[in-house]
Amino acid sequence: MTTTIVKPTTIINAPENAVYVSEFMTTLPYGVLNKNETGCGATHLMLTNQVNTILIVPFVKLITNKQSKIKGIFNFSGGVKESDFAQYATERKQSNELIYKIVVTFDSLPKLNNWLKKYNVDLDIFHYVVDEYQETYRDWE
């Protein structure tokens, strides 16, 4: 016998004239957001709002793209120096006004979590967002 657990679906309808998610939301919901539209600002919202965010992406190119458009993002991908991360984490811990905005590739996420723990950053303060999950899913097929 198999058991299937289906969680309830919440439908969020955008106002009729809304172009960007930020026009009617301040953060993204937990779970899968099937937005049916690209370029609606969902990722931008999470990288510019006041929520500690770890954005998980499949490709380094997506990190550099986001960094070129939004200031204050920490690029956590191959070659990241622990000293740079330690400085970033320390600055945020010393200031109650600085928000964590970290963009990481899937393969570097375990390393990021280990460093967060090492520098006594509570993992529970983060909203983890998987961006472009459909690209990864498509690559597995």
Disulfide bonds with the S-S distance in Angstrom:
none
